Amino acid sequence: MRQMIDVFSENVRLDELGSRLIVRGLVLGVLGTGAALAFSMLVRQDQFERFAWAYLLNFAFVVSLGLGALFWTLVQHVTRAGWSVVVRRLLEGVAAGTLTLAVVLVLPLLAMIPRLYFWADPETRAADPLLAHKLDWLSYGAVSARLVAYVLIWAAMALWLHRTSVAQDESGDPQLTLRLERHSAWMLFVFALTVTFASFDLLMSLDAHWFSTIFGVYYFSGCALGSMALLAVLAFWVQRRGRISHAITVEHYHDIGKLTFGFVVFWAYIAFSQYMLIWYANLPEETAWMIRRQQAPWVWVSLVLIFGHFFVPFLGLLSRVPKRQPAVLAAFGVYLLAMHWIDLFWLVMPEFGRHGHGAHAGPWFSVIDLLLLIGLGGFAVAAVAHRLRGAALVPLRDPRLPESLTFENA
């Protein structure tokens, strides 16, 4: 067992760094979103058609990172994990920050539903026999109400977990740990249901003729992988700026790397399972969605995902060595976040232009996509920094903190 590090002698607070992050995040958010709106109005002049699709893409991306962080926080409590205590507060901050932000970000999305989903058009609904059995579920009011409910539930769970953990820093009450463990069990069940149905409403219903019972798991796999990649980046970043320089050790990075590697494989397994089952059944109502993505020009994005989202990180993280190199693992984290964004692009954009929204050339990356990534990403940075600024970056009085500080891989 390693000698325990004195975490109380370290700088465990963001302080002025948190304030700078909030200001810079808000500036990026306003500039990025404003530039995207200006480009849509002055250059594209398409009544915000492309803006709406880019907004959905980046909303799904930002929310996925918060959902993944929420999942890992819940799992750590349910399994009574000791190794991860020193990095758990970072996950709590990401979950609480991004998911409370989602409560605000979902409101513009509600106004964009008629531009995104062909089932929202009354004439289309009346003339499409395939929608006849989905009218009650896929109505503007029902979907809007569910989306608001999802983000409120996620934000409430994330805030409660974060605030209870921070309260323990003051009181040191071990009963709070037991309370977190008990409530995390049923929260995981709620998490699974809401993420599954949210993925159906947000992404799968872009083509309401298509369905996949494994789609929710596919979206979840991206959430879990993206958030673990983000954790590697965050841990490295805060340490390079003099925070918790010794509490997070190479042993913790090693476990973060193992979980990242594991979910690279899990994502590929779910992706292949979805494709294989649809290919094997060969039902026209299921295959059309896949066929679009394996024909030109979208086939090139599919190949990027096969090799870039699986083979490259699989081979790169297979060895023990890169998992124990914080800089290398953080670089893989940035790379996997980019692949996760491309994966969501692959889910969303092939549906653009298919139902009366005008033709488009294929998998081109509009400047609006990147501007809204900067914009919503900037707001997310500010929200996470706001949550982390108000507390220590490590759960200082968690009963399992000594176990985490002395953790060593076998």
N, C-alpha and C positions, 0 to 999 in steps of 0.2 A: 504494500500500500504506500502511496506517495505521501510525503509530508504535507500536512494541511497548510494551505495558504491563508494568510491573514487578510481577508477581504476588506476588513474595516480600515486597513491602512492604504487602500487603493482609492482612486477617484472613481466613484460609482454613479456619478450624476452627470447629466448632459450640461446643466447650467447654461452658460452663455452660448454654447454650441447648439443647444436646443432652440434658443431664441432665434439664432441666425438661420437655422433650418426652417423654422416656421415662416420667417419673412421670405426667404428664398423660394420655398415651396409655393407660397401664395403668389409671389411674383410670376413664377413659371406657370402656375395654374391660370392666372388671369391672362398672361401674354399668349400662352398656347391655345387656350379656348377662344380668346378674342381673335387671334389670327386665323383660327379655323373658321370661325363665323364670318370674318371678313373675306376670306378666300372663297367661301361658299356663296356669299352674296355678290361679290364683285367679279369673280373669275368664272366660277361654274354656272352661277345663275340658274340653278336647277331646283329652286324652292326648298333648299336644304335636304334634298334627297340623299346625296352622298354623305352629307354631314351626319344624318340620322344613322346610317349604317356604320360609319366610323365611330360614332358615339356608342352604339351597342357593342361593338368589338372591344373598345377600351374600357367600357363599364364592366363587361364580363371579365376582362383581364384584371382590373384592379380589385374587383370583388373576389375573384378566385384566390388571390394572394391572402386576403383577409380570411376567407373560408378555410384555406389550408392551415393558416396559423391557428385559427380556432380549433380545428380538428386536432392538431398536434398538442395544443394545450389540454384539451379534454382527454386525449389518450394518455398523456403523462400523468394526469391526476388519477385516472381509472386504473392504470397499471402500477401506480405508486413508484414511478420512475425516480431514481436518485441521481443518476448521472447528469440529467438534463436541467437540474434546478438552476444552475448559473446562467443558462441561456433561455430559460422559460419566460422571463420578464420581457425579453425582446419579442417573443412570439405574442405575448399578451398585448404588448403595445401595438403591434401590427394588426392584430385582430380587432382590438377596440377602436383603433384609429380609422382603419379602412371601412369597417362595417358600420360605424356611426356616420362616416362620410357618405356611405351608400344610401342612407336614409334621405339625404339631400339629393344625391346624384340620380336617384330613381325617378324623381319628379319630372325632369325634362324628358326622360325616357317614356314616361306615360303619355306625354303629348305627342311623341313620335310613333306610337304604335300604328296608326293608320298608314304611315309611310314605310313601315318595316314588314308588316304581316298582311298578306293578301286576304286572309280570312276576316280582317277587320272591315273590309269593304262590303256593304250590304248587298250590292248587286252580285258580287262574286259569291257570297254566301248563299244567295238564293238560287244561283245557277249551277252550283257545284255539288253534284250528288255525293261525292266523297266526303264532303264536310257535313253532310246531313246528320251523322251520328256524333258529331263533335261540337255542335252549335252551342250547347249549354256550357261546355267547358271552355271553348275558344270564343268567348265574347269579350268585347272591350271592357265591360264592367267587371266581369269575373277575373280576367287576367290582371287587370289593374289592381283589384283588391288583393289578389294573391301575391303579386309582386311587392306591394306595400307590406303585407303581412310577413313575407319572408325576411325582408331587410329589417323590420322591427324586431322580429324574433332573434335574428343573428346579432343585431346590435345589443339587445338586452342581455343575451348570454355572454357576449364578449365583455361588455361593461361590468357585469356582475363578477365574472372571473377576475378581471383586472383589479377592480376595487377591493374585492375580498383579499386578494393577494397583497395589495398595497397596505390594507388595514393591518395585516399580520406583521408588517414591518414595524408598526407602532406598538401593537399590543403583545406580539410574540405568542399569542394564544394558539396552542397546537390543535385546539378544537376546530379552528378555521380550516386546517388542512383536511381534517375528517369531513367537514362540511363540503369542501371543494370536491373531495373524492366521491361522496355520496351523490351530489347533484350532477356531477359530470357524467355519471352512468346514464341517467335518463336524457341528459342533454345530447349525448351522442346519438341516441335514437331519434330525437327531434332533428338533429343535424342531418342525419341520413335521409330522412323523409323530405325535409325542406330543400336540401340541395338537389335531390333527384327531381322533384317536381319543378323547381326553379329552372333547372337545365332544360326540362321539357318545354316550359313556357317561353323562356328567353331564346333558346337556340334551336331546339328540335322543331318547334312550331313555325320556324321560318319556311319550312316545307311541310305544311300540315297534312300532305298526302303520305308522308313517309313516317315510319316509326321504328324505334329500336329500344327494346327493353333494357339494354345494357348501356344506353346513352348516358344515363345519370352517373354510372360508375366511370365511364370514360371522362366526363367532365371532372368528377372528383379526383381521378388519378392525376390530372393536370394541376388541380388545386394543391394537392398534397406535395407533388414534386416541385412546383413553382415556389411554394412557401418555404420548403426546406432549402432550395437553392438560394432564396432570398435571405434565409437565416445565416447561411455561410457568408454571404456578402456583408450583411449587417454586422456580424460578429467581427469580421476582419476590419471593417471600416471603423467601428468604435474603438477597437484596440489600437489601430494606427493613429487615432487621435487622443491617445492617452487615457482612455477609459477602460476599466476592468482589464488592465494589461496582463495580469498574471492569473486571475481567477479562471478565465477561459483558457484552457491548455490545449496542446496538440491532441490529447486524449479525447477532448470534447469534439474537436474538429474531425477526428477519426470517426466518431459515431455519427456526426452529421453527414460525413461522406458516405458511410455505409447506408444510411437511410436514403440519401439522394440516389445512390447506385441502385438500391432495391426498388425505388419507385420509377427509375428509368426503365427497369425490366417490367415492373407492374403496368406502367403505361403502355408499353409495347405489347404485353400480353393481352390487355383489354382491347387495344386497337385491332390486333390480329383476330381475337375471338369474335369481335363484332363483324369484321370483314368476312371471316371464314364462314360464319353461320349464315350470313346473308347470301354469300356466293353459293353455299351448298344448297340452300332452299330454292334459290333462283326464282323468287317471286317478283313479278314486275313492279309491284308497289313498294318493294324494299330495295331492289337493285338499282333503280333509277338514280337515287341519291349517290350511291357509290360510283356508278358509271360516269356521272358528271365529273367526278374527281379523279378518274383514271383515264380521261381523255384529254387531248390537247385543248386549251393550254394549261389546265389545272393539274395535269399529270406531273408537271415539273415541281409544283409545290408538294405534291404527294411524295415524290422522290426525295425532296429536301427533308421531309419529316422522317421518312424511313431511315435515311442515312444520318441526317443531322440530329434528329431527336432520339435516335436509338443507338446506331452503331458507333458514332463518334464518342458520346459520353459513356457508352458501355465499355468500349476498349480503353478509354481514357481513365476511367475510375475503377477498372477491374483490379488493378494492383493496389497493394497497401500503401505504396509510397505517396501518390498524389493526395490521398485522403489525409495524410499527416503533414501536408504542406499547406498552411493557411492561404498563402497567396495563390497557389495553384487551384485550390478548392474554390476560392472566391471567384477566380477567373471562370471556372466551370459553372459557377452559380450565375454569373452574368450571361454566359452563353446559353444556359438552359432557360433562363428567363426570356431571352430572345426567341428560342425555339418554342416556348410555351405561347408566346404572342403569335407566332406564325401558325401554330396549331389552331388557335382560335380564329385567326384570319381564314384558315382553310375550312373551318366549320361555317363561318358566317358568309363570306363574300361570294362563293359560287351561287348563292341564292339571289344575289342582287341582280336585278334586271330580268328575272324570269317571270314575273307576274305583273306586267304592265308598268314597270318602273323605267323602261327604256333600255336599249341594248348597251352592252359595255364589252370591252376588248378582252377581258380575262383577268388573270391575277396580277394586275398592276397595283403598285402601292401608291395611293394618292397621298399628296402632301397633307391632306386633311387627317389621314390616319395617323401620321407622325405628329402633327400639331396637337391632336387630341390626346395622343399618348403622353406628350409632354405636359399638356394641360391637366388632365385627370391625374397623371402621375405626380405632378407638382402639388396638387391639392392633397393627394394621399400622403406625400412626404410631410407636409405641414400637419396633417391630422395625426400621423404616427408620432412625430416629434412632440406635438402637444401632449399626447398621452404619456410619452416616456419622460418628458421634462419634469413632470410633477412628482416623480418617485425615483428611487434608486434603480439602477439598471440590473440589479441582482436582488432576488427575494432574501433580504438580509437575515430574517428570523424564521425562515422555513426550517422545520425540524430535520429535513434531509439535506440541508446545505452542507454540513460537514462531509457527508457521503459524496456529494458532488465535487467538493474541493479536493478530495483525496482520490477521485476516480482514476482508474488506470485500466486500459484494455488488457485482456489476457494475451 
